[in-house]
Amino acid sequence: MIKYIILTLSKFPLIPVLGIGIISIIVGDYFAKLYSQNQNNWFFLAMILGYILCGIFFTASLFKTELIVATIILEAWYLIWILLIWFFVFWEKFTTIQSIGMIISIIWVSILMIAE
């Protein structure tokens, strides 16, 4: 069943398929954060669904491009959006070490994007 879904999705253009995968992982992380604050089973199910959908859409995107290119695109957009959600929605406070780690991550993803 999942193989059929992935093969069907692989016929669509790369950007929408990968975009939905990125949205799915962000939704998964959003509900994971909500679940960590309030152990509601619906949050847990939404989290699992988001992660499963990300895997399906990411796998379908591999039929259109190489693994490294798809991973760099996914990670770059995921990193940007998840930082915005953590900061503006959940008002997370970042330690100095976390801030340095995020800056290094952004730099490395940028370097990988330029290299490809």
N, C-alpha and C positions, 0 to 999 in steps of 0.2 A: 504494500500500500504506500509506504513512505517512498519507496523507489519510484513508483509511478508519479507521485506528487513532485519529487525532485526532478525527474525527467521532463515533466510538463512545465515546471517553472524555468528549467534551463532553456526553454525556447523563447523566453521573454528577454528584452534587452538587459544588459548588465546593471546599469545604474538603478532602475526601479527595484530589481531583485535585491541588490546589495543594500539599497536604501531601506527597504522593508526589513532586511536583516538587522541593520543598524538600529532602526526604531524598535525592533523586537527586543534586542539586548538591553536597550535603554529602559524600556518598559519593564523588563525582567529585573533590572537593578533597582528601579524605582520601587517596585513592589517588594523586593527583598529588603530594602531599607524600611518600608512601612511595616513589613512583617517583623523586623527586628525590634521595632518600637511597640508593636501591638500584635500579639500572636493570633491574628485572625486567619482562619483557614482559607478564606477567599483571597487574601493577599498571597498566601503560599501557593495556591493554585495558579494565580495570575503570574507569579514569579516563574514557576516551572514552565508554564505555557510560553512566556516570553523567551526563555532560554531555549526551549525546543524549537520554536519558530525561527530563532536566530540561526540555529544549527542547520535547519532545513534550507533556509534562504541562502545561507553562506555556502553550503554544499552545492546548491544549484548554480551559484555564481561561478563556481570553479570550472564549469563547462565553457564559460566565456573568456576566462582569463587565467593567468597563472596564480598559484597559491600565494606567492609573495606579494603580488600586486593587490589581490583581493584582501589579504591580511593587513597590508599597510593602509589601504583605504578604510577598512573597517575600524582599525585601531585609531586612526587619526580622528575620524568623526566621532567615534565612541568617546575618546579621551576629552575632546572639546565639550561635547554635550553633557557627559556625566559630571565634569567639573562645574559646569553652569548649574546643573540640577542640584548638586550637593551644596553649592554656595548660595544660590538664590532661592531654592525651594526649602531645603532643610536647614539652612543657616549654619552649616558646618564650620567649625573653627579648626583651622589647619595649624599644626605645629611647624616649627622651622624645618625639621627633617622632612615632613610631608610636603611642604612647599618646595624644598629643594628637589625632592624626588619627582614631583609633578613637572617642574621646570626641565629637569634632565629628560624626562619622558617625552615632553613636547619637542625638545631639541632633537632627540634621537629619531623620533617618528618623522620629523621634518627632514632630517638628513636622509633617511630611507626613502622618503617620497621624492626628494630631489635626485637621488641616485637612480631610481627607477624611471 
